[in-house]
Amino acid sequence: MAKRSARYKSRDIHYEADNVRALFPAGGGWSPLDAGARDRKYVKNIRAMSPTQQSLLDAIEERAVVVALGPAGTGKTYLAIAKAVEALEKGRASRIVLSRPAVEAGETLGFLPGDLQEKLAPYLRPLYDALTERLGGKRLKSMLADGAIEIAPVAYMRGRTLNDCFVVIDEAQNCTYGQLKMLLTRLGWRSTMVLTGDPDQTDLLSGLSGLGEIARRLEQVEEIAVVRLGEADIVRHPLVGSMLTVL
Protein backbone atom coordinates (compact mmCIF):
# COMPACT_ATOMS: atom_id res chain seq x y z
CA MET A 1 0.00 0.00 0.00
CA ALA A 2 2.82 2.36 0.88
CA LYS A 3 4.56 1.62 -2.44
CA ARG A 4 1.36 2.32 -4.40
CA SER A 5 0.86 5.63 -2.57
CA ALA A 6 4.44 6.66 -3.29
CA ARG A 7 4.00 5.77 -6.97
CA TYR A 8 0.86 7.92 -7.29
CA LYS A 9 2.57 10.78 -5.49
CA SER A 10 5.55 10.60 -7.85
CA ARG A 11 3.21 10.56 -10.85
CA ASP A 12 1.34 13.64 -9.58
CA ILE A 13 4.61 15.54 -9.07
CA HIS A 14 5.67 14.81 -12.67
CA TYR A 15 2.23 15.80 -13.94
CA GLU A 16 2.38 19.16 -12.20
CA ALA A 17 5.94 19.79 -13.39
CA ASP A 18 4.89 19.14 -16.98
CA ASN A 19 1.76 21.29 -16.94
CA VAL A 20 2.49 24.24 -14.66
CA ARG A 21 4.24 27.20 -16.27
CA ALA A 22 5.62 30.32 -14.67
CA LEU A 23 3.64 33.48 -15.38
CA PHE A 24 6.87 35.42 -16.02
CA PRO A 25 9.78 33.24 -17.24
CA ALA A 26 12.89 33.37 -15.10
CA GLY A 27 15.73 35.41 -16.55
CA GLY A 28 13.67 37.09 -19.28
CA GLY A 29 10.87 39.56 -19.87
CA TRP A 30 7.48 38.94 -21.40
CA SER A 31 7.31 38.64 -25.17
CA PRO A 32 4.15 38.52 -27.30
CA LEU A 33 5.77 35.79 -29.37
CA ASP A 34 5.78 33.52 -26.31
CA ALA A 35 2.25 34.40 -25.22
CA GLY A 36 0.53 31.38 -26.76
CA ALA A 37 1.44 27.73 -26.99
CA ARG A 38 -0.59 27.11 -30.13
CA ASP A 39 1.21 27.58 -33.45
CA ARG A 40 -1.68 28.39 -35.73
CA LYS A 41 -1.56 29.23 -39.40
CA TYR A 42 -4.35 29.91 -41.85
CA VAL A 43 -3.19 28.51 -45.15
CA LYS A 44 -6.30 29.44 -47.12
CA ASN A 45 -6.56 32.74 -48.93
CA ILE A 46 -8.57 35.37 -47.12
CA ARG A 47 -11.85 36.50 -48.59
CA ALA A 48 -13.96 39.58 -48.08
CA MET A 49 -17.03 39.28 -45.86
CA SER A 50 -18.73 42.35 -47.32
CA PRO A 51 -18.61 44.49 -50.49
CA THR A 52 -16.71 47.25 -48.67
CA GLN A 53 -14.09 44.80 -47.44
CA GLN A 54 -13.70 43.66 -51.04
CA SER A 55 -13.25 47.29 -52.06
CA LEU A 56 -10.47 47.56 -49.47
CA LEU A 57 -8.71 44.44 -50.80
CA ASP A 58 -9.00 45.72 -54.37
CA ALA A 59 -7.67 49.13 -53.38
CA ILE A 60 -4.62 47.58 -51.71
CA GLU A 61 -3.92 45.65 -54.91
CA GLU A 62 -4.22 48.72 -57.14
CA ARG A 63 -3.02 51.73 -55.14
CA ALA A 64 0.28 52.63 -53.46
CA VAL A 65 -1.44 54.42 -50.55
CA VAL A 66 -4.70 53.28 -48.94
CA VAL A 67 -6.49 54.73 -45.92
CA ALA A 68 -8.94 52.31 -44.26
CA LEU A 69 -11.37 53.93 -41.82
CA GLY A 70 -13.99 52.11 -39.80
CA PRO A 71 -15.23 51.05 -36.36
CA ALA A 72 -13.86 48.19 -34.28
CA GLY A 73 -14.20 44.72 -35.74
CA THR A 74 -14.38 45.61 -39.42
CA GLY A 75 -11.16 43.75 -40.23
CA LYS A 76 -9.06 46.78 -41.19
CA THR A 77 -5.82 45.66 -39.56
CA TYR A 78 -6.25 41.97 -40.29
CA LEU A 79 -6.92 42.50 -44.00
CA ALA A 80 -3.98 44.91 -44.31
CA ILE A 81 -1.56 42.50 -42.62
CA ALA A 82 -2.89 39.55 -44.63
CA LYS A 83 -2.22 41.45 -47.87
CA ALA A 84 1.22 42.41 -46.57
CA VAL A 85 2.08 38.75 -45.94
CA GLU A 86 0.71 37.84 -49.36
CA ALA A 87 2.86 40.52 -51.04
CA LEU A 88 5.95 39.26 -49.22
CA GLU A 89 5.32 35.63 -50.14
CA LYS A 90 4.70 36.47 -53.81
CA GLY A 91 7.83 38.62 -54.05
CA ARG A 92 6.01 41.91 -54.56
CA ALA A 93 7.72 43.32 -51.46
CA SER A 94 11.08 42.47 -49.90
CA ARG A 95 9.95 43.18 -46.34
CA ILE A 96 7.03 44.22 -44.16
CA VAL A 97 7.18 47.27 -41.90
CA LEU A 98 4.45 47.60 -39.26
CA SER A 99 4.10 50.67 -37.08
CA ARG A 100 1.74 51.61 -34.28
CA PRO A 101 1.68 54.55 -31.84
CA ALA A 102 2.49 53.62 -28.23
CA VAL A 103 -0.58 55.29 -26.74
CA GLU A 104 -2.40 53.91 -23.70
CA ALA A 105 -6.16 53.41 -23.94
CA GLY A 106 -7.43 55.73 -21.26
CA GLU A 107 -5.26 54.61 -18.35
CA THR A 108 -1.63 55.07 -17.39
CA LEU A 109 0.42 51.92 -17.02
CA GLY A 110 3.35 53.73 -15.46
CA PHE A 111 6.90 52.40 -15.64
CA LEU A 112 7.29 49.20 -17.65
CA PRO A 113 10.32 46.99 -16.93
CA GLY A 114 12.72 45.63 -19.52
CA ASP A 115 14.50 46.91 -22.60
CA LEU A 116 12.89 48.87 -25.44
CA GLN A 117 11.36 45.82 -27.13
CA GLU A 118 9.88 44.56 -23.85
CA LYS A 119 8.41 47.98 -23.07
CA LEU A 120 6.78 48.21 -26.49
CA ALA A 121 5.55 44.61 -26.63
CA PRO A 122 2.13 45.23 -24.96
CA TYR A 123 1.35 48.06 -27.40
CA LEU A 124 2.34 46.01 -30.44
CA ARG A 125 0.59 42.80 -29.36
CA PRO A 126 -2.36 43.15 -31.82
CA LEU A 127 0.11 43.18 -34.72
CA TYR A 128 1.85 40.05 -33.42
CA ASP A 129 -1.54 38.34 -33.08
CA ALA A 130 -2.49 39.00 -36.71
CA LEU A 131 0.95 37.98 -37.98
CA THR A 132 0.89 34.77 -35.95
CA GLU A 133 -2.45 33.80 -37.46
CA ARG A 134 -1.13 34.29 -40.99
CA LEU A 135 2.38 32.86 -40.57
CA GLY A 136 2.50 30.72 -37.45
CA GLY A 137 4.68 31.44 -34.44
CA LYS A 138 7.86 29.67 -35.57
CA ARG A 139 7.95 31.27 -39.00
CA LEU A 140 7.16 34.69 -37.55
CA LYS A 141 10.11 34.45 -35.15
CA SER A 142 12.40 33.53 -38.03
CA MET A 143 11.22 36.42 -40.21
CA LEU A 144 11.55 38.90 -37.37
CA ALA A 145 15.08 37.68 -36.71
CA ASP A 146 16.25 38.07 -40.32
CA GLY A 147 14.56 41.45 -40.81
CA ALA A 148 11.92 40.37 -43.32
CA ILE A 149 9.33 41.73 -40.88
CA GLU A 150 9.96 44.83 -38.78
CA ILE A 151 7.66 46.18 -36.09
CA ALA A 152 8.48 49.68 -34.92
CA PRO A 153 6.82 52.49 -32.97
CA VAL A 154 5.82 55.64 -34.82
CA ALA A 155 8.47 57.66 -32.98
CA TYR A 156 11.23 55.68 -34.74
CA MET A 157 10.01 56.24 -38.31
CA ARG A 158 11.28 59.80 -38.88
CA GLY A 159 14.09 60.17 -41.40
CA ARG A 160 13.53 56.83 -43.11
CA THR A 161 12.76 56.05 -46.75
CA LEU A 162 10.87 52.79 -47.13
CA ASN A 163 11.67 51.29 -50.53
CA ASP A 164 10.32 47.93 -51.75
CA CYS A 165 8.21 47.56 -48.59
CA PHE A 166 4.66 46.86 -47.55
CA VAL A 167 3.97 49.34 -44.76
CA VAL A 168 1.01 49.14 -42.38
CA ILE A 169 0.30 52.01 -39.96
CA ASP A 170 -2.16 50.66 -37.40
CA GLU A 171 -4.30 52.67 -34.92
CA ALA A 172 -3.65 55.80 -36.98
CA GLN A 173 -6.36 57.66 -35.05
CA ASN A 174 -3.84 57.94 -32.21
CA CYS A 175 -1.43 59.92 -34.40
CA THR A 176 -1.42 63.68 -34.75
CA TYR A 177 -1.66 65.39 -38.15
CA GLY A 178 2.08 66.04 -38.09
CA GLN A 179 2.89 62.41 -37.29
CA LEU A 180 0.68 61.11 -40.11
CA LYS A 181 2.22 63.57 -42.56
CA MET A 182 5.66 62.34 -41.51
CA LEU A 183 4.63 58.70 -41.94
CA LEU A 184 3.06 59.23 -45.35
CA THR A 185 6.20 60.92 -46.63
CA ARG A 186 8.29 57.84 -45.71
CA LEU A 187 6.85 56.08 -48.79
CA GLY A 188 9.56 54.98 -51.20
CA TRP A 189 9.75 53.30 -54.60
CA ARG A 190 7.87 50.02 -55.19
CA SER A 191 6.16 50.31 -51.81
CA THR A 192 2.58 50.07 -50.58
CA MET A 193 1.35 51.88 -47.47
CA VAL A 194 -1.93 51.19 -45.67
CA LEU A 195 -3.18 53.38 -42.81
CA THR A 196 -5.92 51.90 -40.61
CA GLY A 197 -7.92 53.50 -37.83
CA ASP A 198 -11.21 54.76 -36.45
CA PRO A 199 -11.42 58.56 -36.14
CA ASP A 200 -14.21 58.17 -33.55
CA GLN A 201 -12.10 56.00 -31.22
CA THR A 202 -9.01 58.10 -30.57
CA ASP A 203 -7.19 57.94 -27.23
CA LEU A 204 -5.69 61.39 -27.73
CA LEU A 205 -7.12 64.59 -26.30
CA SER A 206 -9.97 66.14 -28.24
CA GLY A 207 -8.80 67.80 -31.43
CA LEU A 208 -5.33 66.20 -31.51
CA SER A 209 -6.02 63.23 -33.81
CA GLY A 210 -5.16 63.99 -37.40
CA LEU A 211 -6.63 60.93 -39.10
CA GLY A 212 -9.98 62.45 -40.06
CA GLU A 213 -8.40 65.55 -41.60
CA ILE A 214 -5.70 63.54 -43.37
CA ALA A 215 -8.34 61.24 -44.89
CA ARG A 216 -10.45 64.19 -46.02
CA ARG A 217 -7.49 65.80 -47.79
CA LEU A 218 -6.18 62.58 -49.34
CA GLU A 219 -9.57 61.84 -50.90
CA GLN A 220 -8.75 64.64 -53.34
CA VAL A 221 -5.71 62.72 -54.65
CA GLU A 222 -6.81 60.42 -57.44
CA GLU A 223 -3.99 57.89 -56.92
CA ILE A 224 -4.89 57.37 -53.23
CA ALA A 225 -7.84 55.27 -52.03
CA VAL A 226 -9.81 56.14 -48.90
CA VAL A 227 -12.09 53.24 -47.92
CA ARG A 228 -14.74 53.83 -45.25
CA LEU A 229 -16.08 50.70 -43.58
CA GLY A 230 -19.24 50.73 -41.47
CA GLU A 231 -21.29 48.72 -39.03
CA ALA A 232 -22.38 46.32 -41.79
CA ASP A 233 -18.73 45.28 -42.21
CA ILE A 234 -18.18 44.19 -38.59
CA VAL A 235 -17.07 40.56 -38.43
CA ARG A 236 -16.74 40.18 -34.66
CA HIS A 237 -19.55 39.04 -32.35
CA PRO A 238 -22.92 40.31 -33.67
CA LEU A 239 -23.40 42.28 -30.45
CA VAL A 240 -20.44 44.53 -31.36
CA GLY A 241 -22.44 46.09 -34.18
CA SER A 242 -25.50 46.46 -31.98
CA MET A 243 -23.48 48.12 -29.21
CA LEU A 244 -21.86 50.58 -31.59
CA THR A 245 -25.29 51.79 -32.74
CA VAL A 246 -26.13 52.95 -29.19
CA LEU A 247 -22.74 53.84 -27.69
C-alpha positions as CSV (number, residue, x, y, z in Angstrom):
1,M,0.0,0.0,0.0
2,A,2.8,2.4,0.9
3,K,4.6,1.6,-2.4
4,R,1.4,2.3,-4.4
5,S,0.9,5.6,-2.6
6,A,4.4,6.7,-3.3
7,R,4.0,5.8,-7.0
8,Y,0.9,7.9,-7.3
9,K,2.6,10.8,-5.5
10,S,5.6,10.6,-7.8
11,R,3.2,10.6,-10.9
12,D,1.3,13.6,-9.6
13,I,4.6,15.5,-9.1
14,H,5.7,14.8,-12.7
15,Y,2.2,15.8,-13.9
16,E,2.4,19.2,-12.2
17,A,5.9,19.8,-13.4
18,D,4.9,19.1,-17.0
19,N,1.8,21.3,-16.9
20,V,2.5,24.2,-14.7
21,R,4.2,27.2,-16.3
22,A,5.6,30.3,-14.7
23,L,3.6,33.5,-15.4
24,F,6.9,35.4,-16.0
25,P,9.8,33.2,-17.2
26,A,12.9,33.4,-15.1
27,G,15.7,35.4,-16.5
28,G,13.7,37.1,-19.3
29,G,10.9,39.6,-19.9
30,W,7.5,38.9,-21.4
31,S,7.3,38.6,-25.2
32,P,4.2,38.5,-27.3
33,L,5.8,35.8,-29.4
34,D,5.8,33.5,-26.3
35,A,2.3,34.4,-25.2
36,G,0.5,31.4,-26.8
37,A,1.4,27.7,-27.0
38,R,-0.6,27.1,-30.1
39,D,1.2,27.6,-33.4
40,R,-1.7,28.4,-35.7
41,K,-1.6,29.2,-39.4
42,Y,-4.3,29.9,-41.8
43,V,-3.2,28.5,-45.2
44,K,-6.3,29.4,-47.1
45,N,-6.6,32.7,-48.9
46,I,-8.6,35.4,-47.1
47,R,-11.8,36.5,-48.6
48,A,-14.0,39.6,-48.1
49,M,-17.0,39.3,-45.9
50,S,-18.7,42.4,-47.3
51,P,-18.6,44.5,-50.5
52,T,-16.7,47.3,-48.7
53,Q,-14.1,44.8,-47.4
54,Q,-13.7,43.7,-51.0
55,S,-13.2,47.3,-52.1
56,L,-10.5,47.6,-49.5
57,L,-8.7,44.4,-50.8
58,D,-9.0,45.7,-54.4
59,A,-7.7,49.1,-53.4
60,I,-4.6,47.6,-51.7
61,E,-3.9,45.7,-54.9
62,E,-4.2,48.7,-57.1
63,R,-3.0,51.7,-55.1
64,A,0.3,52.6,-53.5
65,V,-1.4,54.4,-50.6
66,V,-4.7,53.3,-48.9
67,V,-6.5,54.7,-45.9
68,A,-8.9,52.3,-44.3
69,L,-11.4,53.9,-41.8
70,G,-14.0,52.1,-39.8
71,P,-15.2,51.0,-36.4
72,A,-13.9,48.2,-34.3
73,G,-14.2,44.7,-35.7
74,T,-14.4,45.6,-39.4
75,G,-11.2,43.7,-40.2
76,K,-9.1,46.8,-41.2
77,T,-5.8,45.7,-39.6
78,Y,-6.2,42.0,-40.3
79,L,-6.9,42.5,-44.0
80,A,-4.0,44.9,-44.3
81,I,-1.6,42.5,-42.6
82,A,-2.9,39.5,-44.6
83,K,-2.2,41.4,-47.9
84,A,1.2,42.4,-46.6
85,V,2.1,38.8,-45.9
86,E,0.7,37.8,-49.4
87,A,2.9,40.5,-51.0
88,L,6.0,39.3,-49.2
89,E,5.3,35.6,-50.1
90,K,4.7,36.5,-53.8
91,G,7.8,38.6,-54.1
92,R,6.0,41.9,-54.6
93,A,7.7,43.3,-51.5
94,S,11.1,42.5,-49.9
95,R,9.9,43.2,-46.3
96,I,7.0,44.2,-44.2
97,V,7.2,47.3,-41.9
98,L,4.4,47.6,-39.3
99,S,4.1,50.7,-37.1
100,R,1.7,51.6,-34.3
101,P,1.7,54.6,-31.8
102,A,2.5,53.6,-28.2
103,V,-0.6,55.3,-26.7
104,E,-2.4,53.9,-23.7
105,A,-6.2,53.4,-23.9
106,G,-7.4,55.7,-21.3
107,E,-5.3,54.6,-18.3
108,T,-1.6,55.1,-17.4
109,L,0.4,51.9,-17.0
110,G,3.4,53.7,-15.5
111,F,6.9,52.4,-15.6
112,L,7.3,49.2,-17.7
113,P,10.3,47.0,-16.9
114,G,12.7,45.6,-19.5
115,D,14.5,46.9,-22.6
116,L,12.9,48.9,-25.4
117,Q,11.4,45.8,-27.1
118,E,9.9,44.6,-23.8
119,K,8.4,48.0,-23.1
120,L,6.8,48.2,-26.5
121,A,5.6,44.6,-26.6
122,P,2.1,45.2,-25.0
123,Y,1.4,48.1,-27.4
124,L,2.3,46.0,-30.4
125,R,0.6,42.8,-29.4
126,P,-2.4,43.2,-31.8
127,L,0.1,43.2,-34.7
128,Y,1.8,40.1,-33.4
129,D,-1.5,38.3,-33.1
130,A,-2.5,39.0,-36.7
131,L,0.9,38.0,-38.0
132,T,0.9,34.8,-36.0
133,E,-2.5,33.8,-37.5
134,R,-1.1,34.3,-41.0
135,L,2.4,32.9,-40.6
136,G,2.5,30.7,-37.5
137,G,4.7,31.4,-34.4
138,K,7.9,29.7,-35.6
139,R,7.9,31.3,-39.0
140,L,7.2,34.7,-37.6
141,K,10.1,34.4,-35.2
142,S,12.4,33.5,-38.0
143,M,11.2,36.4,-40.2
144,L,11.5,38.9,-37.4
145,A,15.1,37.7,-36.7
146,D,16.2,38.1,-40.3
147,G,14.6,41.5,-40.8
148,A,11.9,40.4,-43.3
149,I,9.3,41.7,-40.9
150,E,10.0,44.8,-38.8
151,I,7.7,46.2,-36.1
152,A,8.5,49.7,-34.9
153,P,6.8,52.5,-33.0
154,V,5.8,55.6,-34.8
155,A,8.5,57.7,-33.0
156,Y,11.2,55.7,-34.7
157,M,10.0,56.2,-38.3
158,R,11.3,59.8,-38.9
159,G,14.1,60.2,-41.4
160,R,13.5,56.8,-43.1
161,T,12.8,56.1,-46.7
162,L,10.9,52.8,-47.1
163,N,11.7,51.3,-50.5
164,D,10.3,47.9,-51.7
165,C,8.2,47.6,-48.6
166,F,4.7,46.9,-47.6
167,V,4.0,49.3,-44.8
168,V,1.0,49.1,-42.4
169,I,0.3,52.0,-40.0
170,D,-2.2,50.7,-37.4
171,E,-4.3,52.7,-34.9
172,A,-3.6,55.8,-37.0
173,Q,-6.4,57.7,-35.1
174,N,-3.8,57.9,-32.2
175,C,-1.4,59.9,-34.4
176,T,-1.4,63.7,-34.8
177,Y,-1.7,65.4,-38.1
178,G,2.1,66.0,-38.1
179,Q,2.9,62.4,-37.3
180,L,0.7,61.1,-40.1
181,K,2.2,63.6,-42.6
182,M,5.7,62.3,-41.5
183,L,4.6,58.7,-41.9
184,L,3.1,59.2,-45.4
185,T,6.2,60.9,-46.6
186,R,8.3,57.8,-45.7
187,L,6.8,56.1,-48.8
188,G,9.6,55.0,-51.2
189,W,9.8,53.3,-54.6
190,R,7.9,50.0,-55.2
191,S,6.2,50.3,-51.8
192,T,2.6,50.1,-50.6
193,M,1.3,51.9,-47.5
194,V,-1.9,51.2,-45.7
195,L,-3.2,53.4,-42.8
196,T,-5.9,51.9,-40.6
197,G,-7.9,53.5,-37.8
198,D,-11.2,54.8,-36.4
199,P,-11.4,58.6,-36.1
200,D,-14.2,58.2,-33.6
201,Q,-12.1,56.0,-31.2
202,T,-9.0,58.1,-30.6
203,D,-7.2,57.9,-27.2
204,L,-5.7,61.4,-27.7
205,L,-7.1,64.6,-26.3
206,S,-10.0,66.1,-28.2
207,G,-8.8,67.8,-31.4
208,L,-5.3,66.2,-31.5
209,S,-6.0,63.2,-33.8
210,G,-5.2,64.0,-37.4
211,L,-6.6,60.9,-39.1
212,G,-10.0,62.4,-40.1
213,E,-8.4,65.6,-41.6
214,I,-5.7,63.5,-43.4
215,A,-8.3,61.2,-44.9
216,R,-10.4,64.2,-46.0
217,R,-7.5,65.8,-47.8
218,L,-6.2,62.6,-49.3
219,E,-9.6,61.8,-50.9
220,Q,-8.8,64.6,-53.3
221,V,-5.7,62.7,-54.6
222,E,-6.8,60.4,-57.4
223,E,-4.0,57.9,-56.9
224,I,-4.9,57.4,-53.2
225,A,-7.8,55.3,-52.0
226,V,-9.8,56.1,-48.9
227,V,-12.1,53.2,-47.9
228,R,-14.7,53.8,-45.2
229,L,-16.1,50.7,-43.6
230,G,-19.2,50.7,-41.5
231,E,-21.3,48.7,-39.0
232,A,-22.4,46.3,-41.8
233,D,-18.7,45.3,-42.2
234,I,-18.2,44.2,-38.6
235,V,-17.1,40.6,-38.4
236,R,-16.7,40.2,-34.7
237,H,-19.5,39.0,-32.4
238,P,-22.9,40.3,-33.7
239,L,-23.4,42.3,-30.5
240,V,-20.4,44.5,-31.4
241,G,-22.4,46.1,-34.2
242,S,-25.5,46.5,-32.0
243,M,-23.5,48.1,-29.2
244,L,-21.9,50.6,-31.6
245,T,-25.3,51.8,-32.7
246,V,-26.1,53.0,-29.2
247,L,-22.7,53.8,-27.7
